[in-house]
């Protein structure tokens, strides 16, 4: 057995096998990323959109001191949201696309919801040690949205922020020219219905969701002038029959539920579709061995906090569709972390 002095000597000369960047990232990333929520709340990005600004102009415009103003700008520079030209700061295309209210891809509603619903350490610990979701005090989140239209609207607008970017991409990944009616199950704001019919002139779409969500979806559909091509249908996907369609689409639905509930949905779609019908499941997908990506693994923690479900790999969802009877099942990455798993009814 080594004496304490020997161990101290070893510690003085031994070099760690790796550097400490991962631990430094873990400790500091939360603060760094959260500062962007503050920048959003202070309207830094809309201020910079008006004109390139110097540091002193940012201080004056946001009514904050030099030190925090420079810290926010440096963080925004690091993340690629802001660029600096000489002594002026301006937005990057990423910030113009996602952080300005005038953009169809505006993420502000999602950031607003995150600021009001961000879990505390105690919430996360309780969820991870009890395997019980904590959103809305651990109650039935769907029922909460049915009973409180304002809550349902805020949530649906946040999901619209998440959805419009990836919704613009997946319709380009498949040939949908042979389909006529898309049923967007748990369709939320109708973002995917809107993008699909804009891409494919042959398509009509129906957004199927609970009543308060359909109310919000109709607002978005009207903004695009698509009332004649995209409709809404109020219903419960677990108990109500699906309206007639030859294309069933689910986005950010399967991750809300455990596998046995998703098997039910896949089988219900299979039985509802006629021969030649297609199912599309749209999710942020884990690598097949669930070793990453980091953001999907982190998002999965949020899903555990909010729902009974979890994020899945493409292989898991493909197996689920195969088991339901679908054939020609394939997995495609479509946009950022997003991908689709799709199959056809023979």
ROSENU-780345 format. One record per residue (C-alpha): residue number from 0; x, y, z; residue in three letters. Coordinates in nm, 3 decimals, decimal comma. Example, Ala and Ser with C-alpha at 12.3 -4.5 7.8 and 13.67 -1.06 7.14 Angstrom:
BEGIN
pos 0 | xx 1,230 | yy -0,450 | zz 0,780 | code ALA
pos 1 | xx 1,367 | yy -0,106 | zz 0,714 | code SER
END
This chain:
BEGIN
pos 0 | xx 0,000 | yy 0,000 | zz 0,000 | code UNK
pos 1 | xx 0,136 | yy 0,344 | zz -0,095 | code UNK
pos 2 | xx 0,193 | yy 0,592 | zz 0,181 | code UNK
pos 3 | xx 0,008 | yy 0,927 | zz 0,154 | code UNK
pos 4 | xx 0,336 | yy 1,100 | zz 0,069 | code UNK
pos 5 | xx 0,384 | yy 0,862 | zz -0,224 | code UNK
pos 6 | xx 0,037 | yy 0,941 | zz -0,358 | code UNK
pos 7 | xx 0,105 | yy 1,311 | zz -0,326 | code UNK
pos 8 | xx 0,429 | yy 1,266 | zz -0,521 | code UNK
pos 9 | xx 0,244 | yy 1,078 | zz -0,797 | code UNK
pos 10 | xx -0,022 | yy 1,348 | zz -0,817 | code UNK
pos 11 | xx 0,248 | yy 1,615 | zz -0,851 | code UNK
pos 12 | xx 0,406 | yy 1,452 | zz -1,156 | code UNK
pos 13 | xx 0,115 | yy 1,274 | zz -1,325 | code UNK
pos 14 | xx -0,051 | yy 1,451 | zz -1,619 | code UNK
pos 15 | xx -0,422 | yy 1,389 | zz -1,690 | code UNK
pos 16 | xx -0,487 | yy 1,165 | zz -1,989 | code UNK
pos 17 | xx -0,717 | yy 1,428 | zz -2,143 | code UNK
pos 18 | xx -0,759 | yy 1,800 | zz -2,107 | code UNK
pos 19 | xx -1,057 | yy 1,944 | zz -1,918 | code UNK
pos 20 | xx -1,245 | yy 2,109 | zz -2,204 | code UNK
pos 21 | xx -1,551 | yy 1,886 | zz -2,173 | code UNK
pos 22 | xx -1,586 | yy 1,966 | zz -1,804 | code UNK
pos 23 | xx -1,532 | yy 2,335 | zz -1,872 | code UNK
pos 24 | xx -1,799 | yy 2,318 | zz -2,142 | code UNK
pos 25 | xx -2,041 | yy 2,147 | zz -1,903 | code UNK
pos 26 | xx -1,986 | yy 2,409 | zz -1,633 | code UNK
pos 27 | xx -2,002 | yy 2,713 | zz -1,859 | code UNK
pos 28 | xx -2,225 | yy 2,625 | zz -2,154 | code UNK
pos 29 | xx -2,550 | yy 2,675 | zz -1,964 | code UNK
pos 30 | xx -2,459 | yy 3,033 | zz -1,871 | code UNK
pos 31 | xx -2,331 | yy 3,109 | zz -2,218 | code UNK
pos 32 | xx -2,639 | yy 2,982 | zz -2,396 | code UNK
pos 33 | xx -2,879 | yy 3,134 | zz -2,142 | code UNK
pos 34 | xx -2,727 | yy 3,476 | zz -2,210 | code UNK
pos 35 | xx -2,878 | yy 3,458 | zz -2,560 | code UNK
pos 36 | xx -3,222 | yy 3,437 | zz -2,400 | code UNK
pos 37 | xx -3,139 | yy 3,765 | zz -2,225 | code UNK
pos 38 | xx -3,019 | yy 3,917 | zz -2,553 | code UNK
pos 39 | xx -3,350 | yy 3,812 | zz -2,710 | code UNK
pos 40 | xx -3,550 | yy 3,962 | zz -2,424 | code UNK
pos 41 | xx -3,354 | yy 4,288 | zz -2,448 | code UNK
pos 42 | xx -3,427 | yy 4,291 | zz -2,826 | code UNK
pos 43 | xx -3,058 | yy 4,305 | zz -2,916 | code UNK
pos 44 | xx -3,115 | yy 4,135 | zz -3,251 | code UNK
pos 45 | xx -3,394 | yy 4,362 | zz -3,372 | code UNK
pos 46 | xx -3,183 | yy 4,661 | zz -3,259 | code UNK
pos 47 | xx -2,888 | yy 4,542 | zz -3,469 | code UNK
pos 48 | xx -3,121 | yy 4,477 | zz -3,762 | code UNK
pos 49 | xx -3,208 | yy 4,848 | zz -3,778 | code UNK
pos 50 | xx -2,847 | yy 4,945 | zz -3,851 | code UNK
pos 51 | xx -2,490 | yy 4,834 | zz -3,770 | code UNK
pos 52 | xx -2,413 | yy 4,946 | zz -3,414 | code UNK
pos 53 | xx -2,101 | yy 5,026 | zz -3,216 | code UNK
pos 54 | xx -2,053 | yy 4,897 | zz -2,864 | code UNK
pos 55 | xx -2,141 | yy 5,237 | zz -2,719 | code UNK
pos 56 | xx -2,459 | yy 5,248 | zz -2,929 | code UNK
pos 57 | xx -2,558 | yy 4,904 | zz -2,803 | code UNK
pos 58 | xx -2,504 | yy 5,022 | zz -2,446 | code UNK
pos 59 | xx -2,719 | yy 5,326 | zz -2,506 | code UNK
pos 60 | xx -2,986 | yy 5,146 | zz -2,708 | code UNK
pos 61 | xx -3,031 | yy 4,861 | zz -2,461 | code UNK
pos 62 | xx -2,965 | yy 5,076 | zz -2,155 | code UNK
pos 63 | xx -2,695 | yy 4,848 | zz -2,017 | code UNK
pos 64 | xx -2,333 | yy 4,905 | zz -1,915 | code UNK
pos 65 | xx -2,030 | yy 4,837 | zz -2,132 | code UNK
pos 66 | xx -1,920 | yy 4,517 | zz -1,958 | code UNK
pos 67 | xx -2,245 | yy 4,318 | zz -1,995 | code UNK
pos 68 | xx -2,309 | yy 4,465 | zz -2,341 | code UNK
pos 69 | xx -1,972 | yy 4,346 | zz -2,464 | code UNK
pos 70 | xx -2,025 | yy 4,007 | zz -2,298 | code UNK
pos 71 | xx -2,354 | yy 3,959 | zz -2,485 | code UNK
pos 72 | xx -2,199 | yy 4,067 | zz -2,813 | code UNK
pos 73 | xx -1,899 | yy 3,837 | zz -2,766 | code UNK
pos 74 | xx -2,129 | yy 3,544 | zz -2,691 | code UNK
pos 75 | xx -2,335 | yy 3,625 | zz -2,999 | code UNK
pos 76 | xx -2,017 | yy 3,648 | zz -3,207 | code UNK
pos 77 | xx -1,901 | yy 3,311 | zz -3,075 | code UNK
pos 78 | xx -2,229 | yy 3,145 | zz -3,173 | code UNK
pos 79 | xx -2,237 | yy 3,300 | zz -3,521 | code UNK
pos 80 | xx -2,540 | yy 3,519 | zz -3,456 | code UNK
pos 81 | xx -2,352 | yy 3,848 | zz -3,489 | code UNK
pos 82 | xx -2,050 | yy 3,958 | zz -3,688 | code UNK
pos 83 | xx -1,821 | yy 4,257 | zz -3,637 | code UNK
pos 84 | xx -1,707 | yy 4,487 | zz -3,915 | code UNK
pos 85 | xx -1,448 | yy 4,734 | zz -3,793 | code UNK
pos 86 | xx -1,617 | yy 4,872 | zz -3,480 | code UNK
pos 87 | xx -1,977 | yy 4,792 | zz -3,579 | code UNK
pos 88 | xx -2,187 | yy 4,486 | zz -3,498 | code UNK
pos 89 | xx -2,444 | yy 4,347 | zz -3,739 | code UNK
pos 90 | xx -2,654 | yy 4,032 | zz -3,777 | code UNK
pos 91 | xx -2,552 | yy 3,717 | zz -3,960 | code UNK
pos 92 | xx -2,793 | yy 3,543 | zz -4,200 | code UNK
pos 93 | xx -2,867 | yy 3,289 | zz -3,924 | code UNK
pos 94 | xx -2,989 | yy 3,560 | zz -3,688 | code UNK
pos 95 | xx -3,186 | yy 3,726 | zz -3,967 | code UNK
pos 96 | xx -3,361 | yy 3,397 | zz -4,041 | code UNK
pos 97 | xx -3,438 | yy 3,290 | zz -3,686 | code UNK
pos 98 | xx -3,429 | yy 3,588 | zz -3,450 | code UNK
pos 99 | xx -3,632 | yy 3,856 | zz -3,629 | code UNK
pos 100 | xx -4,010 | yy 3,868 | zz -3,592 | code UNK
pos 101 | xx -4,049 | yy 3,946 | zz -3,961 | code UNK
pos 102 | xx -3,901 | yy 3,608 | zz -4,060 | code UNK
pos 103 | xx -4,127 | yy 3,306 | zz -4,122 | code UNK
pos 104 | xx -3,867 | yy 3,101 | zz -3,931 | code UNK
pos 105 | xx -3,875 | yy 3,323 | zz -3,619 | code UNK
pos 106 | xx -3,768 | yy 3,133 | zz -3,308 | code UNK
pos 107 | xx -3,876 | yy 3,396 | zz -3,057 | code UNK
pos 108 | xx -4,191 | yy 3,215 | zz -2,943 | code UNK
pos 109 | xx -3,984 | yy 2,908 | zz -2,855 | code UNK
pos 110 | xx -3,733 | yy 3,118 | zz -2,661 | code UNK
pos 111 | xx -4,017 | yy 3,293 | zz -2,478 | code UNK
pos 112 | xx -4,171 | yy 2,961 | zz -2,374 | code UNK
pos 113 | xx -3,833 | yy 2,822 | zz -2,266 | code UNK
pos 114 | xx -3,779 | yy 3,124 | zz -2,041 | code UNK
pos 115 | xx -4,107 | yy 3,063 | zz -1,860 | code UNK
pos 116 | xx -4,083 | yy 2,683 | zz -1,841 | code UNK
pos 117 | xx -3,712 | yy 2,615 | zz -1,795 | code UNK
pos 118 | xx -3,673 | yy 2,340 | zz -1,531 | code UNK
pos 119 | xx -3,475 | yy 2,402 | zz -1,215 | code UNK
pos 120 | xx -3,203 | yy 2,164 | zz -1,099 | code UNK
pos 121 | xx -3,452 | yy 2,026 | zz -0,846 | code UNK
pos 122 | xx -3,705 | yy 1,964 | zz -1,125 | code UNK
pos 123 | xx -3,446 | yy 1,775 | zz -1,331 | code UNK
pos 124 | xx -3,329 | yy 1,573 | zz -1,034 | code UNK
pos 125 | xx -3,687 | yy 1,482 | zz -0,944 | code UNK
pos 126 | xx -3,762 | yy 1,379 | zz -1,302 | code UNK
pos 127 | xx -3,444 | yy 1,176 | zz -1,348 | code UNK
pos 128 | xx -3,480 | yy 0,992 | zz -1,017 | code UNK
pos 129 | xx -3,855 | yy 0,930 | zz -1,036 | code UNK
pos 130 | xx -3,904 | yy 0,882 | zz -1,415 | code UNK
pos 131 | xx -4,206 | yy 1,113 | zz -1,396 | code UNK
pos 132 | xx -4,245 | yy 1,416 | zz -1,619 | code UNK
pos 133 | xx -4,265 | yy 1,749 | zz -1,436 | code UNK
pos 134 | xx -4,425 | yy 1,993 | zz -1,682 | code UNK
pos 135 | xx -4,742 | yy 2,158 | zz -1,551 | code UNK
pos 136 | xx -4,673 | yy 2,004 | zz -1,211 | code UNK
pos 137 | xx -4,662 | yy 1,652 | zz -1,354 | code UNK
pos 138 | xx -5,023 | yy 1,665 | zz -1,474 | code UNK
pos 139 | xx -5,168 | yy 1,557 | zz -1,806 | code UNK
pos 140 | xx -5,016 | yy 1,812 | zz -2,045 | code UNK
pos 141 | xx -5,266 | yy 1,743 | zz -2,325 | code UNK
pos 142 | xx -5,557 | yy 1,796 | zz -2,085 | code UNK
pos 143 | xx -5,391 | yy 2,116 | zz -1,961 | code UNK
pos 144 | xx -5,388 | yy 2,248 | zz -2,318 | code UNK
pos 145 | xx -5,751 | yy 2,150 | zz -2,371 | code UNK
pos 146 | xx -5,856 | yy 2,333 | zz -2,055 | code UNK
pos 147 | xx -5,642 | yy 2,646 | zz -2,101 | code UNK
pos 148 | xx -5,649 | yy 2,787 | zz -2,456 | code UNK
pos 149 | xx -5,387 | yy 3,052 | zz -2,373 | code UNK
pos 150 | xx -5,144 | yy 2,785 | zz -2,260 | code UNK
pos 151 | xx -5,220 | yy 2,581 | zz -2,572 | code UNK
pos 152 | xx -5,162 | yy 2,885 | zz -2,793 | code UNK
pos 153 | xx -4,825 | yy 2,969 | zz -2,633 | code UNK
pos 154 | xx -4,710 | yy 2,609 | zz -2,671 | code UNK
pos 155 | xx -4,833 | yy 2,585 | zz -3,031 | code UNK
pos 156 | xx -4,659 | yy 2,909 | zz -3,128 | code UNK
pos 157 | xx -4,336 | yy 2,777 | zz -2,972 | code UNK
pos 158 | xx -4,367 | yy 2,456 | zz -3,173 | code UNK
pos 159 | xx -4,426 | yy 2,665 | zz -3,485 | code UNK
pos 160 | xx -4,089 | yy 2,832 | zz -3,418 | code UNK
pos 161 | xx -3,922 | yy 2,491 | zz -3,404 | code UNK
pos 162 | xx -4,107 | yy 2,363 | zz -3,708 | code UNK
pos 163 | xx -4,092 | yy 2,609 | zz -3,996 | code UNK
pos 164 | xx -3,723 | yy 2,557 | zz -4,077 | code UNK
pos 165 | xx -3,732 | yy 2,176 | zz -4,095 | code UNK
pos 166 | xx -4,082 | yy 2,191 | zz -4,248 | code UNK
pos 167 | xx -3,936 | yy 2,374 | zz -4,545 | code UNK
pos 168 | xx -3,689 | yy 2,089 | zz -4,610 | code UNK
pos 169 | xx -3,848 | yy 1,746 | zz -4,572 | code UNK
pos 170 | xx -4,103 | yy 1,788 | zz -4,857 | code UNK
pos 171 | xx -3,806 | yy 1,810 | zz -5,095 | code UNK
pos 172 | xx -3,673 | yy 1,471 | zz -4,978 | code UNK
pos 173 | xx -3,959 | yy 1,263 | zz -5,119 | code UNK
pos 174 | xx -4,165 | yy 1,246 | zz -5,436 | code UNK
pos 175 | xx -4,517 | yy 1,321 | zz -5,316 | code UNK
pos 176 | xx -4,663 | yy 1,378 | zz -5,663 | code UNK
pos 177 | xx -4,874 | yy 1,064 | zz -5,634 | code UNK
pos 178 | xx -5,050 | yy 1,173 | zz -5,315 | code UNK
pos 179 | xx -5,359 | yy 1,389 | zz -5,283 | code UNK
pos 180 | xx -5,447 | yy 1,433 | zz -4,914 | code UNK
pos 181 | xx -5,203 | yy 1,468 | zz -4,626 | code UNK
pos 182 | xx -5,330 | yy 1,415 | zz -4,271 | code UNK
pos 183 | xx -5,101 | yy 1,605 | zz -4,033 | code UNK
pos 184 | xx -5,165 | yy 1,413 | zz -3,710 | code UNK
pos 185 | xx -5,097 | yy 1,615 | zz -3,398 | code UNK
pos 186 | xx -5,026 | yy 1,887 | zz -3,653 | code UNK
pos 187 | xx -4,994 | yy 2,179 | zz -3,413 | code UNK
pos 188 | xx -4,964 | yy 2,510 | zz -3,595 | code UNK
pos 189 | xx -4,997 | yy 2,350 | zz -3,936 | code UNK
pos 190 | xx -4,637 | yy 2,440 | zz -4,025 | code UNK
pos 191 | xx -4,575 | yy 2,109 | zz -4,201 | code UNK
pos 192 | xx -4,908 | yy 2,115 | zz -4,384 | code UNK
pos 193 | xx -4,834 | yy 2,467 | zz -4,505 | code UNK
pos 194 | xx -4,487 | yy 2,380 | zz -4,632 | code UNK
pos 195 | xx -4,598 | yy 2,053 | zz -4,793 | code UNK
pos 196 | xx -4,879 | yy 2,207 | zz -4,999 | code UNK
pos 197 | xx -4,657 | yy 2,499 | zz -5,101 | code UNK
pos 198 | xx -4,403 | yy 2,249 | zz -5,236 | code UNK
pos 199 | xx -4,651 | yy 2,005 | zz -5,392 | code UNK
pos 200 | xx -4,936 | yy 2,163 | zz -5,588 | code UNK
pos 201 | xx -5,123 | yy 1,832 | zz -5,599 | code UNK
pos 202 | xx -5,161 | yy 1,815 | zz -5,220 | code UNK
pos 203 | xx -5,442 | yy 1,917 | zz -4,990 | code UNK
pos 204 | xx -5,377 | yy 1,888 | zz -4,615 | code UNK
pos 205 | xx -5,572 | yy 1,852 | zz -4,293 | code UNK
pos 206 | xx -5,424 | yy 1,947 | zz -3,957 | code UNK
pos 207 | xx -5,566 | yy 1,705 | zz -3,698 | code UNK
pos 208 | xx -5,537 | yy 1,819 | zz -3,334 | code UNK
pos 209 | xx -5,730 | yy 1,926 | zz -3,025 | code UNK
pos 210 | xx -5,962 | yy 2,227 | zz -3,052 | code UNK
pos 211 | xx -5,745 | yy 2,507 | zz -2,902 | code UNK
pos 212 | xx -5,450 | yy 2,402 | zz -3,118 | code UNK
pos 213 | xx -5,665 | yy 2,398 | zz -3,433 | code UNK
pos 214 | xx -5,774 | yy 2,753 | zz -3,351 | code UNK
pos 215 | xx -5,410 | yy 2,868 | zz -3,360 | code UNK
pos 216 | xx -5,338 | yy 2,662 | zz -3,672 | code UNK
pos 217 | xx -5,616 | yy 2,842 | zz -3,859 | code UNK
pos 218 | xx -5,444 | yy 3,174 | zz -3,785 | code UNK
pos 219 | xx -5,119 | yy 3,053 | zz -3,942 | code UNK
pos 220 | xx -5,298 | yy 2,895 | zz -4,239 | code UNK
pos 221 | xx -5,475 | yy 3,229 | zz -4,303 | code UNK
pos 222 | xx -5,143 | yy 3,415 | zz -4,292 | code UNK
pos 223 | xx -5,033 | yy 3,213 | zz -4,592 | code UNK
pos 224 | xx -5,368 | yy 3,244 | zz -4,769 | code UNK
pos 225 | xx -5,405 | yy 2,865 | zz -4,782 | code UNK
pos 226 | xx -5,754 | yy 2,822 | zz -4,639 | code UNK
pos 227 | xx -5,868 | yy 2,648 | zz -4,958 | code UNK
pos 228 | xx -5,588 | yy 2,389 | zz -4,940 | code UNK
pos 229 | xx -5,520 | yy 2,338 | zz -4,569 | code UNK
pos 230 | xx -5,799 | yy 2,268 | zz -4,325 | code UNK
pos 231 | xx -5,826 | yy 2,164 | zz -3,960 | code UNK
pos 232 | xx -6,005 | yy 1,872 | zz -3,799 | code UNK
pos 233 | xx -6,061 | yy 1,860 | zz -3,424 | code UNK
pos 234 | xx -6,010 | yy 1,518 | zz -3,275 | code UNK
pos 235 | xx -5,832 | yy 1,279 | zz -3,041 | code UNK
pos 236 | xx -5,575 | yy 1,065 | zz -3,224 | code UNK
pos 237 | xx -5,615 | yy 0,787 | zz -2,968 | code UNK
pos 238 | xx -5,993 | yy 0,745 | zz -2,986 | code UNK
pos 239 | xx -6,131 | yy 0,919 | zz -3,296 | code UNK
pos 240 | xx -6,115 | yy 0,777 | zz -3,648 | code UNK
pos 241 | xx -5,868 | yy 0,945 | zz -3,880 | code UNK
pos 242 | xx -6,017 | yy 1,151 | zz -4,165 | code UNK
pos 243 | xx -5,955 | yy 1,005 | zz -4,510 | code UNK
pos 244 | xx -5,605 | yy 1,065 | zz -4,646 | code UNK
pos 245 | xx -5,339 | yy 0,883 | zz -4,847 | code UNK
pos 246 | xx -5,046 | yy 1,036 | zz -4,658 | code UNK
pos 247 | xx -5,013 | yy 1,032 | zz -4,280 | code UNK
pos 248 | xx -4,758 | yy 1,270 | zz -4,127 | code UNK
pos 249 | xx -4,641 | yy 1,288 | zz -3,765 | code UNK
pos 250 | xx -4,390 | yy 1,550 | zz -3,649 | code UNK
pos 251 | xx -4,272 | yy 1,569 | zz -3,289 | code UNK
pos 252 | xx -4,552 | yy 1,328 | zz -3,195 | code UNK
pos 253 | xx -4,378 | yy 0,994 | zz -3,150 | code UNK
pos 254 | xx -4,123 | yy 1,146 | zz -2,912 | code UNK
pos 255 | xx -4,408 | yy 1,238 | zz -2,675 | code UNK
pos 256 | xx -4,500 | yy 0,875 | zz -2,613 | code UNK
pos 257 | xx -4,346 | yy 0,540 | zz -2,516 | code UNK
pos 258 | xx -4,298 | yy 0,273 | zz -2,780 | code UNK
pos 259 | xx -4,618 | yy 0,083 | zz -2,704 | code UNK
pos 260 | xx -4,829 | yy 0,395 | zz -2,768 | code UNK
pos 261 | xx -4,637 | yy 0,463 | zz -3,089 | code UNK
pos 262 | xx -4,698 | yy 0,106 | zz -3,204 | code UNK
pos 263 | xx -5,068 | yy 0,179 | zz -3,164 | code UNK
pos 264 | xx -5,040 | yy 0,494 | zz -3,377 | code UNK
pos 265 | xx -4,837 | yy 0,319 | zz -3,649 | code UNK
pos 266 | xx -5,086 | yy 0,034 | zz -3,665 | code UNK
pos 267 | xx -5,382 | yy 0,276 | zz -3,666 | code UNK
pos 268 | xx -5,227 | yy 0,460 | zz -3,960 | code UNK
pos 269 | xx -5,161 | yy 0,134 | zz -4,142 | code UNK
pos 270 | xx -5,521 | yy 0,025 | zz -4,100 | code UNK
pos 271 | xx -5,657 | yy 0,368 | zz -4,200 | code UNK
pos 272 | xx -5,451 | yy 0,405 | zz -4,517 | code UNK
pos 273 | xx -5,543 | yy 0,239 | zz -4,845 | code UNK
pos 274 | xx -5,288 | yy 0,041 | zz -5,045 | code UNK
pos 275 | xx -5,018 | yy 0,276 | zz -5,170 | code UNK
pos 276 | xx -5,061 | yy 0,512 | zz -4,877 | code UNK
pos 277 | xx -4,754 | yy 0,651 | zz -4,705 | code UNK
pos 278 | xx -4,658 | yy 0,730 | zz -4,346 | code UNK
pos 279 | xx -4,390 | yy 0,986 | zz -4,254 | code UNK
pos 280 | xx -4,250 | yy 1,023 | zz -3,902 | code UNK
pos 281 | xx -4,048 | yy 1,344 | zz -3,859 | code UNK
pos 282 | xx -3,819 | yy 1,374 | zz -3,556 | code UNK
pos 283 | xx -3,474 | yy 1,477 | zz -3,440 | code UNK
pos 284 | xx -3,306 | yy 1,138 | zz -3,460 | code UNK
pos 285 | xx -3,044 | yy 0,980 | zz -3,237 | code UNK
pos 286 | xx -2,751 | yy 0,803 | zz -3,401 | code UNK
pos 287 | xx -2,832 | yy 0,433 | zz -3,422 | code UNK
pos 288 | xx -2,616 | yy 0,351 | zz -3,120 | code UNK
pos 289 | xx -2,749 | yy 0,656 | zz -2,930 | code UNK
pos 290 | xx -2,398 | yy 0,794 | zz -2,889 | code UNK
pos 291 | xx -2,515 | yy 1,135 | zz -3,011 | code UNK
pos 292 | xx -2,561 | yy 1,393 | zz -3,140 | code UNK
pos 293 | xx -2,522 | yy 1,590 | zz -2,818 | code UNK
pos 294 | xx -2,812 | yy 1,822 | zz -2,898 | code UNK
pos 295 | xx -3,052 | yy 1,531 | zz -2,954 | code UNK
pos 296 | xx -2,937 | yy 1,372 | zz -2,628 | code UNK
pos 297 | xx -2,988 | yy 1,703 | zz -2,448 | code UNK
pos 298 | xx -3,328 | yy 1,756 | zz -2,612 | code UNK
pos 299 | xx -3,420 | yy 1,410 | zz -2,490 | code UNK
pos 300 | xx -3,373 | yy 1,533 | zz -2,132 | code UNK
pos 301 | xx -3,627 | yy 1,804 | zz -2,210 | code UNK
pos 302 | xx -3,867 | yy 1,547 | zz -2,352 | code UNK
pos 303 | xx -3,837 | yy 1,340 | zz -2,035 | code UNK
pos 304 | xx -3,915 | yy 1,655 | zz -1,837 | code UNK
pos 305 | xx -4,226 | yy 1,733 | zz -2,044 | code UNK
pos 306 | xx -4,380 | yy 1,403 | zz -2,155 | code UNK
pos 307 | xx -4,396 | yy 1,025 | zz -2,117 | code UNK
pos 308 | xx -4,178 | yy 0,975 | zz -2,425 | code UNK
pos 309 | xx -3,820 | yy 1,000 | zz -2,546 | code UNK
pos 310 | xx -3,617 | yy 1,065 | zz -2,862 | code UNK
pos 311 | xx -3,562 | yy 0,764 | zz -3,088 | code UNK
pos 312 | xx -3,308 | yy 0,655 | zz -3,345 | code UNK
pos 313 | xx -3,399 | yy 0,606 | zz -3,709 | code UNK
pos 314 | xx -3,346 | yy 0,233 | zz -3,664 | code UNK
pos 315 | xx -3,595 | yy 0,216 | zz -3,376 | code UNK
pos 316 | xx -3,864 | yy 0,403 | zz -3,569 | code UNK
pos 317 | xx -3,798 | yy 0,204 | zz -3,886 | code UNK
pos 318 | xx -3,846 | yy -0,119 | zz -3,690 | code UNK
pos 319 | xx -4,170 | yy 0,014 | zz -3,549 | code UNK
pos 320 | xx -4,307 | yy 0,091 | zz -3,898 | code UNK
pos 321 | xx -4,196 | yy -0,248 | zz -4,029 | code UNK
pos 322 | xx -4,373 | yy -0,419 | zz -3,739 | code UNK
pos 323 | xx -4,693 | yy -0,229 | zz -3,825 | code UNK
pos 324 | xx -4,682 | yy -0,371 | zz -4,180 | code UNK
pos 325 | xx -4,528 | yy -0,087 | zz -4,379 | code UNK
pos 326 | xx -4,276 | yy -0,176 | zz -4,649 | code UNK
pos 327 | xx -3,996 | yy 0,007 | zz -4,831 | code UNK
pos 328 | xx -3,913 | yy 0,175 | zz -4,500 | code UNK
pos 329 | xx -3,628 | yy 0,422 | zz -4,517 | code UNK
pos 330 | xx -3,458 | yy 0,684 | zz -4,299 | code UNK
pos 331 | xx -3,344 | yy 1,019 | zz -4,440 | code UNK
pos 332 | xx -3,171 | yy 1,315 | zz -4,277 | code UNK
pos 333 | xx -3,345 | yy 1,628 | zz -4,398 | code UNK
pos 334 | xx -3,246 | yy 1,943 | zz -4,207 | code UNK
pos 335 | xx -2,997 | yy 2,001 | zz -3,927 | code UNK
pos 336 | xx -3,065 | yy 1,736 | zz -3,664 | code UNK
pos 337 | xx -3,400 | yy 1,648 | zz -3,823 | code UNK
pos 338 | xx -3,486 | yy 1,341 | zz -4,024 | code UNK
pos 339 | xx -3,780 | yy 1,141 | zz -4,153 | code UNK
pos 340 | xx -3,866 | yy 0,773 | zz -4,130 | code UNK
pos 341 | xx -4,115 | yy 0,671 | zz -4,396 | code UNK
pos 342 | xx -4,281 | yy 0,364 | zz -4,538 | code UNK
pos 343 | xx -4,565 | yy 0,259 | zz -4,768 | code UNK
pos 344 | xx -4,866 | yy 0,034 | zz -4,724 | code UNK
pos 345 | xx -4,842 | yy -0,248 | zz -4,980 | code UNK
END
